[in-house]
Amino acid sequence: MNAEEIYELGIQAFENEDFAKAFGYYKISAIQGNALAQLNLGNCYKNGQGVKQDNKKAARWYSLSADQGDADAQNNLGYCYQYGEGVEQDNEQAVHWYSLSAEAGNSKAQYNLGYCYKNGRGVEKDFEEAVRWYTLSAEAGNSKAQINLGNCYKNGHGVEQDDKQAVHWYALSAEAGNAKAQYNLGYCYKNGRGVEQDYEQAVHWYALSAEQGFGYAFNWLKRLANEEITQTYLALGNCYHYGYATDCDENSAIEWYIKALEFDYEEAFNQLEILATDDYPHAQYHLGLCYMNNNSQNRSKAMEFFEQAANQEHAQALYILDMFNSLVQTSSEVKL
């Protein structure tokens, strides 16, 4: 069995999540000089898959693969040098390996090389070169390159300032799930930069960013709420309910969902229902109000939620039940 066939056995084992067996096959193939096996063996050492994590051994196998021209290994080795993982930190060596990989078309290396040029890491700072490499990587779909290219257009670094182009690249990165790009795109919609001002879109992107824990997006949702931008109410309820970019605070979530009922009834109602099921009396009370006010046929459902809240000594629910019982008693006496 030759090195390539042994490597394929390693791939099969890895896909079956038998990392120890995959590591064994990769090592046999790597020792025989298979560049892809050397790359994957390096990955096993870097990630501790099938073997104890060891950055030095990862860098060693990346180096052997990179010397054979594997672009992924060259990028990974550049990363090791940039951050001193398994080798002595050396930005110039990082740029060397990134350059080889980037020239071979590796989009991650193109982004990394762009980053080095933008920040003067291992090479003289050069915004135009940064833009060139960011563009190649961004066009290949790298979301980090897309947001950084958007920043270059926004700030006029290495390219003529162009808010529309900034929005274009932010949007591609944001749609790929990049939290910072989602925040930046929200900022553009909030301020009408490169796009028509649209608070609904601003809140949409801020909310997605906050869901990934990006604190600045959460802070802007609060600021917009203070300006009575009503689309924020539901988003803030979700942040407090599920702990997006802030601590969980179910009582605050309930207050925002209550405010959201007027503007986004169905979704706010659904979230209140979840909290009511979790036994939060204020949510139960307001669900009772929703059923009471929405449809007279739902009075029994309203009373059910009022009773749940009253059982937890919710003052307003107790008051409503008392009023209802008094009316029922009065009605009975009139009939008699």
C-alpha positions as CSV (number, residue, x, y, z in Angstrom):
1,M,0.0,0.0,0.0
2,N,1.5,3.3,-1.1
3,A,1.6,6.6,0.8
4,E,-1.4,8.0,-1.1
5,E,-3.6,5.0,-0.3
6,I,-2.6,5.1,3.3
7,Y,-3.4,8.8,3.4
8,E,-6.9,8.1,2.0
9,L,-7.5,5.6,4.8
10,G,-6.6,8.4,7.2
11,I,-9.2,10.7,5.5
12,Q,-11.9,8.0,5.9
13,A,-11.1,7.5,9.6
14,F,-11.1,11.2,10.2
15,E,-14.5,11.6,8.5
16,N,-15.8,8.8,10.8
17,E,-14.4,10.8,13.8
18,D,-11.9,8.1,14.6
19,F,-9.1,10.6,15.2
20,A,-6.6,8.2,16.7
21,K,-6.8,5.9,13.7
22,A,-6.6,8.9,11.3
23,F,-3.5,10.2,13.1
24,G,-1.8,6.8,12.7
25,Y,-2.5,6.6,9.0
26,Y,-1.5,10.2,8.5
27,K,1.8,9.6,10.3
28,I,2.7,6.6,8.2
29,S,1.9,8.4,5.0
30,A,3.7,11.6,6.2
31,I,6.9,9.8,7.0
32,Q,6.8,8.5,3.4
33,G,6.7,12.1,2.2
34,N,3.0,12.7,1.3
35,A,2.5,16.5,1.6
36,L,-1.2,16.3,2.3
37,A,-0.6,13.7,5.0
38,Q,2.1,16.0,6.5
39,L,-0.4,18.9,6.5
40,N,-3.1,16.9,8.2
41,L,-0.7,15.4,10.7
42,G,0.2,19.0,11.5
43,N,-3.4,19.8,12.0
44,C,-3.8,16.8,14.3
45,Y,-1.0,18.1,16.5
46,K,-2.3,21.7,16.4
47,N,-5.9,20.7,17.4
48,G,-5.1,17.7,19.6
49,Q,-7.0,15.3,17.5
50,G,-5.9,11.7,18.0
51,V,-2.8,12.9,19.8
52,K,-1.7,15.2,22.6
53,Q,-1.7,18.9,21.4
54,D,1.8,20.0,20.4
55,N,2.5,23.2,18.5
56,K,6.1,22.4,17.9
57,K,5.3,19.2,16.2
58,A,2.5,20.9,14.3
59,A,4.9,23.5,13.0
60,R,7.5,20.8,12.0
61,W,5.0,18.9,9.9
62,Y,3.6,22.1,8.4
63,S,7.2,23.0,7.4
64,L,7.8,19.7,5.7
65,S,4.5,20.0,3.7
66,A,5.1,23.7,3.0
67,D,8.6,22.9,1.6
68,Q,6.8,20.7,-0.9
69,G,4.6,23.6,-2.0
70,D,1.3,22.8,-0.2
71,A,-0.4,26.2,0.0
72,D,-2.5,25.3,3.0
73,A,0.6,24.2,4.9
74,Q,2.4,27.4,3.9
75,N,-0.4,29.5,5.2
76,N,-0.5,27.5,8.5
77,L,3.2,27.8,8.9
78,G,3.0,31.5,8.3
79,Y,0.4,31.7,11.1
80,C,2.7,29.8,13.4
81,Y,5.5,32.3,12.8
82,Q,3.1,35.3,13.1
83,Y,1.9,34.2,16.5
84,G,4.9,32.3,17.8
85,E,3.1,28.9,17.9
86,G,5.6,26.1,18.0
87,V,8.3,28.4,16.6
88,E,10.0,31.6,17.6
89,Q,7.8,34.5,16.7
90,D,9.0,36.1,13.4
91,N,6.8,38.4,11.3
92,E,9.2,38.4,8.3
93,Q,9.0,34.6,8.1
94,A,5.2,34.8,8.4
95,V,5.1,37.2,5.4
96,H,7.4,34.9,3.5
97,W,5.1,31.9,3.9
98,Y,1.9,33.9,3.5
99,S,3.3,35.3,0.2
100,L,4.0,31.8,-1.2
101,S,0.6,30.6,-0.2
102,A,-1.2,33.8,-1.4
103,E,0.5,33.7,-4.8
104,A,-0.8,30.1,-5.1
105,G,-4.3,31.4,-4.6
106,N,-5.0,30.5,-1.0
107,S,-7.7,33.0,0.2
108,K,-6.8,32.7,3.9
109,A,-3.2,33.5,3.1
110,Q,-4.3,36.4,0.9
111,Y,-6.2,37.8,3.8
112,N,-3.3,37.3,6.2
113,L,-0.9,38.9,3.8
114,G,-3.3,41.9,3.4
115,Y,-3.4,42.2,7.2
116,C,0.4,42.2,7.4
117,Y,0.6,45.0,4.8
118,K,-2.1,47.0,6.4
119,N,-0.5,46.8,9.9
120,G,3.2,46.8,8.9
121,R,3.8,43.3,10.3
122,G,7.0,41.8,8.9
123,V,6.8,44.2,5.9
124,E,6.6,48.0,5.4
125,K,3.0,49.3,5.9
126,D,1.4,49.6,2.5
127,F,-2.4,50.2,2.3
128,E,-2.5,49.7,-1.5
129,E,-0.9,46.3,-1.2
130,A,-3.3,45.5,1.6
131,V,-6.2,46.4,-0.5
132,R,-4.9,44.3,-3.4
133,W,-4.6,41.2,-1.2
134,Y,-7.9,41.8,0.6
135,T,-9.7,42.2,-2.7
136,L,-8.4,38.8,-4.0
137,S,-9.4,37.1,-0.8
138,A,-12.7,38.9,-0.5
139,E,-13.6,38.0,-4.1
140,A,-13.0,34.3,-3.1
141,G,-15.5,34.7,-0.3
142,N,-13.4,35.2,2.8
143,S,-15.6,37.1,5.2
144,K,-12.7,38.6,7.2
145,A,-11.2,40.0,4.0
146,Q,-14.6,41.4,3.0
147,I,-15.1,43.3,6.2
148,N,-11.5,44.6,6.1
149,L,-11.9,45.6,2.5
150,G,-15.1,47.4,3.5
151,N,-13.1,49.3,6.2
152,C,-10.5,50.3,3.6
153,Y,-13.3,51.8,1.4
154,K,-15.0,53.4,4.4
155,N,-11.7,55.1,5.6
156,G,-10.1,55.7,2.2
157,H,-7.1,53.5,3.1
158,G,-5.2,52.4,-0.1
159,V,-8.3,53.1,-2.2
160,E,-10.5,56.1,-2.9
161,Q,-13.1,56.6,-0.2
162,D,-16.4,55.1,-1.2
163,D,-19.2,54.4,1.2
164,K,-21.2,52.4,-1.3
165,Q,-18.3,50.0,-1.9
166,A,-17.9,49.8,1.9
167,V,-21.6,48.8,2.3
168,H,-21.2,46.2,-0.6
169,W,-18.4,44.4,1.2
170,Y,-19.9,44.7,4.7
171,A,-23.1,43.2,3.3
172,L,-21.3,40.2,1.9
173,S,-19.4,39.6,5.1
174,A,-22.5,40.2,7.3
175,E,-24.5,37.7,5.3
176,A,-21.8,35.2,5.8
177,G,-22.3,35.7,9.6
178,N,-19.5,38.0,10.5
179,A,-20.6,39.8,13.7
180,K,-18.4,42.9,13.2
181,A,-19.6,43.3,9.6
182,Q,-23.2,43.0,10.8
183,Y,-22.5,45.8,13.3
184,N,-20.8,47.9,10.6
185,L,-23.7,47.4,8.2
186,G,-26.1,48.4,10.9
187,Y,-24.1,51.5,11.5
188,C,-24.3,52.4,7.8
189,Y,-28.1,51.9,7.7
190,K,-28.5,54.0,10.9
191,N,-26.4,56.9,9.5
192,G,-27.3,56.6,5.9
193,R,-23.7,56.0,4.8
194,G,-23.5,54.4,1.4
195,V,-27.2,53.5,1.6
196,E,-30.5,55.2,2.3
197,Q,-31.1,55.6,6.0
198,D,-33.2,52.7,7.3
199,Y,-33.7,52.2,11.0
200,E,-35.5,48.8,10.5
201,Q,-32.4,47.5,8.6
202,A,-30.1,49.0,11.2
203,V,-31.9,47.2,14.0
204,H,-32.0,44.0,12.0
205,W,-28.2,43.9,11.6
206,Y,-27.4,45.2,15.1
207,A,-29.7,42.4,16.5
208,L,-27.9,39.7,14.5
209,S,-24.5,41.1,15.7
210,A,-25.7,41.2,19.3
211,E,-26.9,37.6,19.0
212,Q,-23.3,36.6,18.5
213,G,-22.2,38.5,21.6
214,F,-21.0,41.8,20.0
215,G,-21.4,44.3,22.8
216,Y,-21.3,47.5,20.7
217,A,-24.3,46.3,18.8
218,F,-26.3,45.7,22.0
219,N,-25.3,49.2,23.2
220,W,-26.6,50.8,20.0
221,L,-29.9,48.9,20.3
222,K,-30.3,50.4,23.8
223,R,-29.4,53.9,22.5
224,L,-31.9,53.6,19.6
225,A,-34.6,52.4,22.0
226,N,-34.0,55.5,24.1
227,E,-34.7,57.4,20.9
228,E,-38.0,55.5,20.6
229,I,-37.0,53.5,17.6
230,T,-39.7,50.9,18.1
231,Q,-38.0,48.1,16.1
232,T,-35.5,47.8,18.9
233,Y,-38.0,46.7,21.5
234,L,-38.3,43.1,20.4
235,A,-34.5,42.8,19.8
236,L,-33.7,44.0,23.3
237,G,-36.3,41.6,24.7
238,N,-34.4,38.8,23.0
239,C,-31.0,40.1,24.2
240,Y,-32.2,40.0,27.8
241,H,-34.1,36.8,27.5
242,Y,-31.4,34.8,25.8
243,G,-28.3,36.6,27.1
244,Y,-27.2,38.0,23.8
245,A,-24.2,40.4,24.5
246,T,-25.5,40.9,28.1
247,D,-26.5,38.9,31.2
248,C,-29.8,37.1,31.1
249,D,-32.5,39.2,32.8
250,E,-35.9,37.8,32.3
251,N,-37.7,40.6,34.0
252,S,-36.1,43.2,31.7
253,A,-36.9,40.9,28.7
254,I,-40.6,40.9,29.8
255,E,-40.7,44.7,30.0
256,W,-39.3,45.0,26.4
257,Y,-41.6,42.3,25.1
258,I,-44.5,44.2,26.6
259,K,-43.4,47.4,24.8
260,A,-43.0,45.4,21.6
261,L,-46.6,44.0,21.7
262,E,-47.8,47.2,20.1
263,F,-45.4,47.0,17.1
264,D,-44.6,43.3,16.7
265,Y,-47.4,41.5,18.4
266,E,-47.1,38.0,17.2
267,E,-43.4,37.5,18.0
268,A,-43.5,39.4,21.3
269,F,-46.6,37.4,22.3
270,N,-44.7,34.1,21.5
271,Q,-41.8,35.1,23.6
272,L,-44.0,36.1,26.5
273,E,-45.7,32.7,26.2
274,I,-42.3,31.1,26.6
275,L,-41.5,33.1,29.7
276,A,-45.0,32.4,31.1
277,T,-44.4,28.7,30.7
278,D,-41.2,29.2,32.6
279,D,-43.4,30.5,35.5
280,Y,-42.7,34.2,35.3
281,P,-45.8,35.9,36.8
282,H,-45.4,39.2,35.1
283,A,-45.4,37.4,31.7
284,Q,-48.4,35.4,32.8
285,Y,-50.3,38.5,33.8
286,H,-49.6,40.3,30.5
287,L,-50.6,37.2,28.5
288,G,-53.8,37.3,30.4
289,L,-54.3,40.9,29.3
290,C,-53.5,40.0,25.7
291,Y,-56.2,37.3,25.7
292,M,-58.6,39.6,27.5
293,N,-58.2,42.4,25.0
294,N,-57.7,40.5,21.8
295,N,-60.8,38.4,21.7
296,S,-63.7,38.0,24.0
297,Q,-63.8,34.3,23.2
298,N,-60.4,34.0,25.0
299,R,-61.7,35.1,28.4
300,S,-61.2,31.7,29.9
301,K,-57.6,31.6,28.6
302,A,-57.1,35.0,30.1
303,M,-58.4,33.9,33.5
304,E,-56.1,30.9,33.4
305,F,-53.0,33.1,33.1
306,F,-54.3,35.6,35.7
307,E,-54.8,32.7,38.1
308,Q,-51.2,31.5,37.4
309,A,-49.8,34.9,38.1
310,A,-52.1,35.4,41.2
311,N,-50.8,32.1,42.6
312,Q,-47.4,33.8,42.8
313,E,-48.9,36.8,44.5
314,H,-48.8,39.1,41.5
315,A,-50.6,42.1,42.8
316,Q,-52.3,43.2,39.5
317,A,-53.4,39.7,38.7
318,L,-54.9,39.4,42.2
319,Y,-56.7,42.7,41.7
320,I,-58.3,41.6,38.4
321,L,-59.4,38.2,39.8
322,D,-60.9,40.0,42.8
323,M,-62.8,42.4,40.5
324,F,-63.9,39.5,38.3
325,N,-65.2,37.5,41.3
326,S,-67.0,40.5,42.6
327,L,-68.7,41.0,39.3
328,V,-69.7,37.4,39.1
329,Q,-71.1,37.5,42.6
330,T,-73.1,40.7,41.9
331,S,-74.4,39.2,38.7
332,S,-75.6,36.1,40.6
333,E,-77.4,38.3,43.2
334,V,-79.1,40.3,40.6
335,K,-80.4,37.1,38.9
336,L,-81.8,35.9,42.3
